[in-house]
Amino acid sequence: MPQIKSSIKSMKTDAERRAQSAAVKSRIRTAIKKTLQTAEAGDADAARKEFSNTARIIDKAASKGVIHKNNAARKKSRLQAHLQETESK
């Protein structure tokens, strides 16, 4: 444990940031799973709506710096490719 006041404060803010980032990352994973489940169910329109919502969540996380912009692009690209694959079946 740090003894210096500023280090104690930074530990507290780091923990708060880490908790917030974990919540956002969990939200991303949940949205991706929901989109994939909708696509697997065979409802193309609902899957597109879910993808739109998921992409918005991912972009927001990238803009806030929770995930890297390339990571966000990769997640969206893979999800889009999976949706197109399931639609073509």
C-alpha positions, 0 to 999 in steps of 0.5 A: 500500500502506498504511503503518499497521499497522491498515490493513494488517490491514484490507486482509488481512481485506477480501481474506479476506471478499471471497474468502469472499463470492465463493465463496458467490456462486459456490455460489448461481449453481451451485445456480441453474443446477443447478435450472434444468437439472433443471427443463428435463430435465422431472423435477418432483420432482427440480426441487422438491428442487433448488429447496429446496436452492437456496432454503436456500443463498440464504437462508443467504447473505442471513442472513450478509449476502453478498447483500441480503435483497431480492436473495435474495427476487428470485432465489427468486421468479424461480426459482420462477416459472421452475419453475412455467412449465416444469411447466405445459408 
